[in-house]
Amino acid sequence: MLLVRQAEAAEVALERLVVRPDTELRQRAQQLCRDLEALDQQLRDISQGLARQPLLASHPVYGYLAREYHWDLHSVHWEPDEPVPAAQWKAFDDLRAQHPGTLMLWEEEPLPEVRAELQKRGVRPVVFHTCANRPAKGDYLQAMQQNLEALRAALK
């Protein structure tokens, strides 16, 4: 929903730069807002299933989603392209004793050995791209749709 407010502010700023009213600009901005609101609603629907279970994340970057969608989320600070040291696995096991999540959000696919170790512990990694940078393929809306599909699949 923050993106909706940003899109609306961008539309107002762009309209000030245009000599005459631009209906295409207005229509495209309204469509973007509708698309973002639809994503928000889908996340709210998915979050009903997530609200009933503890959730883990590989990075604190998911805190804004957890706050907005009322997820019971605990994060570690692991990078997807780095192995996890043994001491951190011990801390992870201690965390899971208090917060027994079985799904763990990752910015990218974790290393195969990290994935295998998580799966041995009964934790399923779920790639949820944060879109902090421009997606390698497609756009933000497409990347978020893929994220939603990954969450839906993980909840089944």
NUVEXVO-633141 format. One line per field, with one value per residue: x, y, z of N, C-alpha, C, O in turn; residue number from 1. Coordinates in pm, 1 decimal. Example, Ala and Ser with C-alpha at 12.3 -4.5 7.8 and 13.67 -1.06 7.14 Angstrom:
// NUVEXVO-633141
n_east: 1319.0:1285.0
n_north: -569.0:-225.0
n_up: 780.0:708.0
ca_east: 1230.0:1367.0
ca_north: -450.0:-106.0
ca_up: 780.0:714.0
c_east: 1320.0:1290.0
c_north: -330.0:3.0
c_up: 780.0:787.0
o_east: 1423.6:1340.9
o_north: -331.9:113.8
o_up: 846.5:803.9
n: 1:2
***
This chain:
// NUVEXVO-633141
n_east: 81.9:207.9:334.9:114.2:48.0:283.2:268.6:43.1:136.5:341.7:191.3:50.3:266.2:369.2:150.4:158.7:370.8:283.7:148.6:-117.3:-402.8:-336.6:-486.4:-408.6:-188.3:-317.1:-496.5:-318.4:-185.2:-398.4:-457.4:-223.0:-243.4:-475.8:-377.2:-176.4:-332.2:-479.3:-275.3:-215.5:-456.5:-451.5:-225.6:-323.0:-524.9:-372.3:-226.0:-402.3:-383.6:-115.0:-115.5:-183.6:35.8:378.0:638.0:942.2:1233.9:1505.8:1630.0:1615.6:1472.9:1210.0:1047.3:872.9:663.5:570.9:475.5:270.0:98.0:49.8:209.9:353.6:653.9:995.5:1330.3:1649.6:1986.4:2091.7:2268.0:2173.9:2368.2:2573.1:2735.0:2599.5:2734.2:2825.0:2771.9:2566.5:2365.5:2308.6:2206.4:1985.4:1839.3:1779.8:1618.9:1403.7:1302.3:1157.8:1003.9:849.3:861.2:784.0:811.1:1031.4:1125.4:1316.2:1538.6:1657.9:1722.5:1849.3:2180.3:2240.6:2328.6:2247.6:1971.7:1921.7:1995.6:1808.7:1573.8:1617.6:1564.6:1299.0:1209.4:1089.2:1230.5:1122.9:1125.0:1102.3:1113.3:1244.3:1244.0:1410.2:1584.1:1561.6:1376.3:1531.0:1397.9:1098.1:867.1:799.7:534.6:496.4:698.5:607.0:369.9:476.3:594.4:364.0:247.5:440.9:415.7:149.0:172.3:346.6:188.9:8.4
n_north: -119.6:113.6:160.5:231.2:481.5:614.0:597.5:753.1:1002.5:1042.7:1061.6:1304.2:1483.4:1451.7:1540.7:1811.4:1888.0:1864.5:2041.8:2039.4:1855.8:1511.5:1240.4:977.0:940.5:966.9:749.5:533.5:556.8:514.1:249.9:122.7:165.9:14.4:-242.0:-269.9:-256.5:-488.6:-679.6:-631.0:-715.3:-986.8:-1063.8:-1016.0:-1209.3:-1447.5:-1417.0:-1479.3:-1754.2:-1770.9:-1644.1:-1825.1:-1969.9:-1997.5:-1816.2:-1805.5:-1615.8:-1551.2:-1316.3:-987.2:-816.7:-867.3:-762.4:-539.8:-645.7:-837.1:-676.3:-528.7:-729.8:-884.7:-1109.2:-1377.1:-1356.0:-1445.4:-1354.5:-1445.8:-1367.2:-1440.2:-1496.9:-1583.4:-1688.5:-1783.9:-2019.9:-2155.6:-2108.7:-2354.7:-2273.9:-2091.8:-2258.3:-2392.7:-2181.4:-2129.8:-2365.6:-2334.3:-2105.7:-2213.6:-2388.2:-2222.0:-2089.9:-2249.4:-2249.7:-2366.4:-2279.3:-2078.8:-1767.6:-1650.3:-1431.1:-1502.8:-1815.5:-2042.8:-2178.9:-2515.4:-2692.5:-2557.3:-2547.8:-2825.4:-2878.6:-2724.5:-2855.5:-3105.6:-3030.0:-2992.4:-2759.8:-2559.9:-2386.0:-2080.9:-1890.8:-1550.6:-1280.2:-966.1:-746.5:-528.3:-432.0:-374.7:-630.8:-920.6:-1038.5:-941.7:-730.3:-535.5:-598.7:-849.5:-996.5:-986.1:-1130.2:-1383.6:-1425.6:-1442.0:-1671.4:-1858.1:-1848.5:-1935.4:-2197.8:-2305.9:-2308.1:-2508.6
n_up: 0.0:47.9:-193.5:-348.6:-244.6:-317.5:-596.7:-643.0:-554.4:-739.0:-972.5:-928.7:-920.2:-1180.4:-1330.6:-1277.6:-1430.9:-1688.9:-1958.9:-2050.0:-1933.4:-1899.5:-1999.6:-2045.8:-1875.9:-1627.1:-1642.3:-1656.9:-1412.5:-1240.0:-1307.7:-1224.4:-948.1:-897.5:-961.0:-765.8:-534.5:-568.9:-540.1:-272.5:-153.2:-217.9:-71.7:182.9:193.0:170.9:401.5:600.8:625.1:697.4:941.0:1129.8:1195.2:1306.8:1148.1:965.0:869.3:650.3:671.7:816.3:651.1:590.2:779.9:747.4:596.9:775.2:983.7:854.7:760.2:976.1:1050.1:1234.2:1275.3:1287.3:1246.0:1113.0:1021.4:748.8:446.8:115.8:-54.7:97.8:314.2:622.4:936.6:1187.6:1454.6:1417.4:1328.8:1563.7:1718.7:1561.4:1595.7:1867.0:1850.4:1705.3:1891.5:2052.3:1869.3:1650.3:1351.6:1020.7:765.6:575.7:470.3:195.6:25.5:-210.3:-376.2:-140.7:-75.7:-189.0:17.2:246.1:208.5:222.1:487.7:626.3:547.2:666.2:922.1:914.6:794.1:536.9:274.8:123.8:-156.0:-164.9:-330.4:-257.2:-415.8:-398.6:-578.8:-933.9:-1088.7:-1238.5:-1448.9:-1606.1:-1425.1:-1125.8:-1044.6:-1165.2:-1038.6:-774.7:-803.3:-853.8:-605.8:-446.9:-552.1:-477.6:-197.9:-170.3:-270.4:-81.8:142.9:95.5
ca_east: 0.0:301.0:353.7:-4.7:64.9:391.7:218.1:-46.7:219.7:410.2:92.6:26.1:385.8:376.6:43.6:203.0:467.8:216.0:80.1:-261.0:-430.7:-300.1:-575.3:-336.3:-111.9:-411.9:-547.0:-211.4:-163.0:-511.4:-442.1:-116.3:-299.2:-564.9:-292.1:-112.3:-436.8:-510.3:-166.7:-236.6:-567.1:-404.4:-137.9:-409.3:-589.9:-269.9:-183.8:-494.2:-322.8:12.7:-138.0:-203.9:158.8:501.0:707.2:1083.1:1290.7:1651.9:1682.1:1516.7:1409.8:1067.7:976.7:763.1:550.7:519.4:395.7:150.4:7.3:33.3:275.7:432.1:779.9:1126.1:1433.0:1792.8:2050.8:2169.3:2270.5:2144.2:2485.2:2678.3:2703.9:2564.3:2827.6:2766.7:2720.8:2438.6:2265.9:2270.8:2118.9:1860.7:1765.9:1727.0:1508.0:1290.2:1243.9:1062.2:924.9:864.8:818.9:820.9:836.6:1133.1:1137.1:1451.5:1543.7:1698.6:1736.1:1968.4:2273.3:2182.7:2356.9:2164.2:1836.5:1916.5:2001.0:1676.8:1475.9:1640.7:1505.2:1155.7:1183.0:1086.0:1263.2:1031.7:1186.7:1014.0:1201.3:1208.0:1238.2:1486.9:1638.8:1477.5:1382.6:1608.6:1299.7:967.0:860.1:764.7:405.9:517.1:779.2:520.3:279.4:554.0:605.6:234.9:231.5:530.0:353.7:32.2:219.1:405.9:82.0:-71.7
ca_north: 0.0:226.1:187.0:301.0:623.3:668.0:612.7:869.6:1122.6:1058.8:1109.2:1446.5:1557.7:1450.2:1626.0:1951.2:1912.6:1857.1:2167.5:2012.3:1728.9:1392.3:1132.9:849.2:937.0:942.7:612.4:438.6:566.9:447.7:106.1:79.1:160.3:-102.8:-361.1:-277.4:-288.9:-630.9:-751.7:-615.4:-801.9:-1125.0:-1086.0:-1024.0:-1340.7:-1547.6:-1395.0:-1547.4:-1885.1:-1752.4:-1594.3:-1938.0:-2045.6:-1918.8:-1803.1:-1769.6:-1543.9:-1554.9:-1179.5:-897.4:-731.5:-898.7:-704.2:-452.0:-731.3:-898.4:-575.7:-492.5:-842.6:-952.1:-1238.9:-1411.9:-1376.9:-1428.0:-1352.3:-1457.8:-1280.2:-1529.7:-1462.4:-1703.9:-1741.5:-1814.3:-2130.3:-2117.0:-2169.0:-2448.6:-2202.0:-2031.2:-2365.6:-2415.5:-2069.9:-2150.6:-2471.8:-2273.1:-2019.8:-2298.3:-2446.6:-2121.5:-2040.1:-2367.0:-2227.1:-2467.5:-2207.6:-1975.2:-1679.0:-1620.8:-1332.9:-1581.8:-1957.4:-2067.2:-2281.8:-2649.4:-2751.4:-2487.2:-2600.2:-2962.6:-2872.3:-2675.8:-2962.0:-3204.5:-2975.2:-2976.0:-2622.3:-2547.2:-2251.9:-2022.4:-1770.9:-1434.4:-1171.2:-838.5:-644.3:-409.9:-386.2:-410.9:-775.3:-962.9:-1062.1:-886.3:-606.9:-551.6:-668.1:-990.4:-1057.2:-1004.1:-1242.0:-1505.9:-1439.9:-1487.8:-1811.4:-1938.4:-1858.8:-2023.4:-2336.2:-2348.8:-2327.0:-2627.1
ca_up: 0.0:38.9:-336.2:-398.4:-209.0:-399.3:-733.4:-643.5:-544.2:-867.6:-1069.2:-901.7:-962.0:-1327.2:-1385.4:-1268.0:-1537.5:-1817.5:-1990.7:-2053.2:-1863.7:-1974.0:-1955.0:-2045.8:-1751.4:-1519.1:-1655.6:-1622.8:-1268.1:-1175.1:-1327.6:-1134.8:-812.7:-890.7:-959.5:-634.2:-436.3:-587.4:-474.1:-128.5:-112.5:-225.4:43.0:301.8:189.1:202.8:539.3:692.3:648.2:766.1:1076.2:1220.3:1215.8:1314.7:1020.0:977.5:754.9:645.0:677.6:877.7:550.5:579.6:894.3:706.1:559.2:898.1:1055.9:778.1:739.7:1106.1:1051.3:1352.2:1204.2:1350.8:1142.3:1136.4:922.4:663.0:305.4:39.0:-126.0:194.6:405.5:759.0:1031.5:1283.8:1571.4:1381.7:1326.2:1703.8:1755.1:1486.4:1666.0:1989.8:1807.5:1667.0:2012.4:2100.8:1755.5:1563.4:1213.9:921.4:640.2:592.6:354.8:147.7:-83.5:-326.6:-344.3:-58.5:-122.3:-174.8:148.7:344.8:184.3:273.6:634.7:670.0:525.5:771.6:1043.6:892.6:750.4:391.1:224.8:25.5:-213.3:-173.0:-373.0:-195.3:-521.7:-359.8:-706.7:-1047.2:-1113.6:-1354.7:-1555.1:-1577.4:-1347.9:-984.8:-1030.9:-1200.2:-931.8:-658.4:-833.4:-831.4:-460.7:-395.7:-593.3:-393.2:-65.9:-180.3:-286.0:45.9:242.0:62.8
c_east: 86.5:325.5:232.9:8.9:176.5:346.5:126.0:32.1:294.2:314.2:68.0:145.3:396.6:269.1:81.6:299.0:403.2:136.6:-71.5:-285.6:-401.8:-383.5:-503.6:-254.6:-203.9:-462.5:-441.2:-182.3:-275.4:-502.2:-333.5:-168.7:-393.5:-484.0:-226.1:-213.5:-478.6:-401.5:-182.8:-347.9:-526.5:-312.3:-219.1:-478.9:-492.0:-230.4:-279.4:-441.1:-192.0:-4.8:-151.0:-76.6:278.6:573.8:850.3:1127.5:1441.9:1713.8:1576.0:1440.7:1258.9:984.3:859.3:640.9:486.9:432.5:263.7:48.5:-4.1:89.2:350.8:570.0:899.9:1231.7:1570.1:1857.1:2148.1:2159.3:2250.4:2264.0:2601.7:2638.2:2673.5:2661.8:2754.8:2706.4:2584.8:2329.0:2217.7:2175.0:1983.7:1775.2:1705.7:1608.0:1384.6:1226.6:1137.7:962.7:933.0:810.5:865.9:840.7:936.7:1148.8:1283.6:1442.9:1576.7:1706.0:1861.6:2057.6:2211.1:2208.5:2276.4:2019.9:1822.8:1914.8:1868.0:1572.7:1492.6:1575.0:1353.5:1114.8:1191.8:1121.1:1163.0:1097.3:1079.2:1104.8:1152.7:1191.3:1305.1:1555.1:1541.2:1488.8:1460.9:1517.4:1167.2:974.4:818.4:636.2:419.9:597.0:693.0:418.8:350.0:571.1:476.0:210.9:318.9:472.4:231.5:73.4:275.0:299.4:-3.9:-17.4
c_north: 126.4:261.7:258.9:450.0:688.2:690.5:734.7:999.2:1148.3:1111.6:1259.0:1530.1:1563.6:1537.6:1772.9:1987.2:1917.5:1985.9:2148.6:1878.2:1609.1:1275.2:998.2:833.4:901.8:798.4:509.8:440.4:496.5:295.9:49.3:67.3:41.4:-231.9:-379.1:-312.0:-435.5:-718.0:-747.4:-709.0:-949.1:-1157.9:-1096.1:-1160.6:-1451.1:-1537.4:-1456.7:-1686.5:-1874.3:-1709.7:-1708.1:-2016.7:-1953.0:-1923.8:-1757.8:-1692.2:-1546.8:-1417.9:-1089.2:-809.0:-756.2:-838.7:-616.2:-532.2:-792.8:-800.3:-548.8:-606.3:-933.1:-1094.7:-1255.8:-1454.1:-1353.9:-1443.0:-1384.3:-1362.6:-1364.8:-1482.5:-1589.7:-1766.9:-1774.8:-1934.0:-2076.7:-2186.0:-2255.6:-2377.0:-2136.8:-2136.8:-2395.5:-2306.2:-2083.0:-2257.9:-2418.0:-2182.0:-2104.3:-2368.6:-2352.8:-2078.1:-2146.0:-2348.7:-2337.5:-2407.8:-2097.2:-1897.4:-1649.1:-1521.5:-1399.5:-1726.9:-1977.5:-2174.3:-2420.3:-2712.6:-2685.5:-2536.6:-2739.6:-2963.7:-2822.0:-2787.2:-3074.2:-3160.8:-2953.2:-2836.6:-2617.0:-2403.9:-2208.1:-1894.9:-1663.8:-1315.5:-1039.6:-726.6:-514.5:-348.3:-427.5:-561.7:-807.2:-986.4:-1000.7:-756.6:-638.3:-632.1:-817.1:-1062.3:-1081.4:-1115.6:-1375.2:-1531.4:-1495.7:-1633.9:-1902.6:-1955.0:-1950.9:-2170.1:-2388.6:-2377.1:-2450.7:-2750.1
c_up: 0.0:-107.0:-396.9:-368.1:-292.2:-543.2:-743.2:-636.3:-674.8:-973.3:-1051.4:-949.6:-1113.7:-1389.9:-1379.5:-1381.2:-1675.4:-1838.8:-1990.6:-1983.4:-1954.0:-1923.1:-1954.1:-1917.3:-1634.8:-1523.0:-1614.9:-1472.7:-1192.2:-1190.9:-1236.5:-991.6:-796.6:-881.7:-822.8:-525.3:-447.3:-524.3:-322.7:-80.2:-116.1:-107.6:172.3:307.9:228.5:349.9:640.4:724.4:724.3:911.0:1176.6:1246.8:1229.6:1180.5:1047.4:853.9:765.1:668.6:739.7:779.1:539.9:693.2:854.3:663.6:682.8:975.6:984.2:773.3:862.2:1106.6:1182.6:1301.9:1294.9:1242.8:1198.6:1036.0:840.9:518.9:223.1:-30.5:-32.8:280.1:545.5:854.6:1135.9:1404.5:1541.0:1369.2:1467.7:1749.9:1684.5:1554.2:1795.8:1958.5:1777.3:1786.1:2070.2:1993.1:1644.1:1421.1:1121.0:782.3:668.6:462.8:325.4:33.3:-216.5:-281.6:-258.1:-121.6:-100.9:-37.5:260.2:331.6:246.4:426.5:691.4:658.2:627.3:902.3:1028.3:849.2:598.8:350.1:117.2:-26.2:-230.4:-202.1:-314.1:-296.5:-478.0:-481.8:-816.9:-1072.2:-1241.0:-1474.9:-1512.0:-1498.9:-1204.1:-968.1:-1062.1:-1091.1:-807.5:-681.9:-811.8:-681.9:-401.4:-431.3:-508.4:-253.1:-67.5:-187.4:-153.5:150.8:214.2:129.8
o_east: 42.2:335.7:249.5:-15.6:164.9:382.0:131.2:-1.6:308.3:351.2:65.2:127.3:429.4:293.7:41.8:307.3:463.0:66.7:-145.0:-194.6:-439.4:-355.4:-534.3:-252.2:-170.9:-470.5:-471.4:-157.4:-251.1:-535.2:-349.5:-140.7:-391.5:-517.8:-220.4:-182.8:-509.7:-432.3:-165.7:-333.4:-563.1:-320.0:-186.8:-490.4:-524.7:-204.5:-240.5:-452.2:-161.5:81.6:-131.1:-80.6:281.3:570.1:876.0:1066.2:1498.6:1835.4:1457.0:1352.4:1187.4:863.7:755.9:527.6:364.5:327.3:157.8:-72.0:-59.5:25.8:405.4:598.6:905.5:1224.0:1601.9:1786.6:2269.4:2054.9:2305.2:2261.8:2714.9:2521.1:2716.0:2671.5:2638.3:2599.7:2498.7:2212.3:2099.1:2073.5:1879.8:1653.9:1592.7:1508.7:1273.9:1109.0:1039.8:851.4:1015.1:723.9:973.3:882.8:929.2:1181.3:1363.9:1349.9:1528.9:1696.7:1969.8:2014.8:2136.8:2120.7:2240.9:1953.8:1724.6:1840.8:1820.9:1493.5:1393.5:1534.6:1288.6:998.9:1289.1:1049.8:1123.6:1122.3:979.6:1165.0:1034.2:1131.3:1262.5:1580.0:1449.5:1599.7:1457.9:1554.8:1129.6:1073.2:803.8:630.4:361.7:565.9:705.0:385.3:291.2:563.2:478.4:159.9:276.7:479.4:213.1:16.5:252.3:319.0:-80.8:-72.6
o_north: 232.8:379.5:339.7:534.2:804.0:791.0:809.9:1096.0:1263.2:1196.4:1333.0:1634.8:1668.2:1602.1:1851.0:2103.0:1969.9:2032.8:2231.8:1795.6:1607.8:1218.3:913.2:725.9:815.7:732.5:411.7:335.6:428.1:221.6:-58.3:-30.8:-25.4:-321.1:-490.3:-388.6:-499.2:-819.4:-848.3:-774.5:-1026.5:-1266.8:-1175.8:-1220.2:-1537.8:-1638.8:-1483.4:-1732.2:-1959.8:-1736.1:-1687.8:-2119.7:-1844.2:-2024.5:-1681.7:-1702.1:-1545.0:-1405.3:-1112.0:-733.6:-672.4:-862.2:-617.9:-492.2:-799.9:-837.8:-546.5:-582.9:-1042.8:-1187.9:-1159.2:-1573.0:-1256.1:-1532.5:-1354.8:-1284.7:-1361.1:-1434.4:-1694.2:-1885.9:-1791.9:-1948.7:-1967.1:-2308.7:-2231.8:-2416.2:-2128.1:-2108.2:-2420.8:-2335.2:-2050.6:-2242.3:-2452.5:-2181.3:-2070.4:-2404.6:-2398.0:-2035.1:-2133.3:-2424.2:-2394.8:-2478.2:-2030.0:-1954.2:-1626.0:-1527.1:-1357.5:-1756.5:-1934.1:-2249.6:-2440.3:-2778.7:-2751.1:-2563.9:-2768.3:-3040.9:-2872.2:-2809.1:-3132.6:-3244.3:-2901.3:-2798.1:-2663.5:-2310.3:-2287.1:-1801.9:-1683.2:-1257.7:-1006.8:-623.4:-405.3:-227.8:-506.2:-614.9:-731.6:-957.8:-1007.6:-683.3:-754.7:-723.6:-900.9:-1176.1:-1185.4:-1188.5:-1469.1:-1645.7:-1585.0:-1710.9:-2012.0:-2063.7:-2033.3:-2255.3:-2504.3:-2461.7:-2493.0:-2858.9
o_up: -43.1:-141.3:-488.2:-454.4:-332.4:-604.6:-840.6:-704.6:-716.6:-1054.5:-1149.8:-1011.9:-1169.8:-1491.8:-1466.0:-1422.1:-1769.4:-1749.0:-1937.6:-1976.3:-2071.2:-1817.6:-1870.6:-1857.4:-1553.2:-1419.3:-1546.9:-1413.2:-1092.8:-1098.5:-1178.7:-922.6:-693.2:-803.9:-770.3:-433.9:-346.6:-461.7:-254.2:23.0:-27.6:-50.7:260.4:415.0:309.5:414.8:754.1:838.1:807.4:994.6:1296.4:1314.1:1172.1:1109.8:1140.7:747.5:874.4:683.8:718.1:820.1:485.0:700.8:921.2:690.6:693.9:1027.3:1047.0:781.4:855.0:1156.0:1236.0:1287.9:1369.4:1158.6:1313.8:971.8:861.6:475.0:258.1:-61.9:-77.9:314.9:582.1:854.2:1167.7:1451.7:1628.6:1396.0:1489.1:1813.2:1742.0:1568.0:1830.5:2031.2:1819.1:1781.2:2129.6:2023.4:1553.2:1376.8:1139.6:690.6:771.5:358.5:415.8:-47.1:-321.8:-162.4:-297.5:-209.1:-4.7:17.8:358.2:431.8:314.9:487.4:793.5:749.8:671.1:983.3:1119.0:865.2:539.4:386.3:31.4:50.5:-300.1:-111.6:-320.9:-266.4:-515.5:-486.6:-793.6:-1076.4:-1338.0:-1588.7:-1395.0:-1504.8:-1166.7:-886.0:-993.2:-1055.9:-742.8:-588.5:-758.0:-636.8:-316.7:-349.8:-470.9:-195.6:22.1:-119.1:-118.2:238.1:300.5:113.3
n: 1:2:3:4:5:6:7:8:9:10:11:12:13:14:15:16:17:18:19:20:21:22:23:24:25:26:27:28:29:30:31:32:33:34:35:36:37:38:39:40:41:42:43:44:45:46:47:48:49:50:51:52:53:54:55:56:57:58:59:60:61:62:63:64:65:66:67:68:69:70:71:72:73:74:75:76:77:78:79:80:81:82:83:84:85:86:87:88:89:90:91:92:93:94:95:96:97:98:99:100:101:102:103:104:105:106:107:108:109:110:111:112:113:114:115:116:117:118:119:120:121:122:123:124:125:126:127:128:129:130:131:132:133:134:135:136:137:138:139:140:141:142:143:144:145:146:147:148:149:150:151:152:153:154:155:156
***
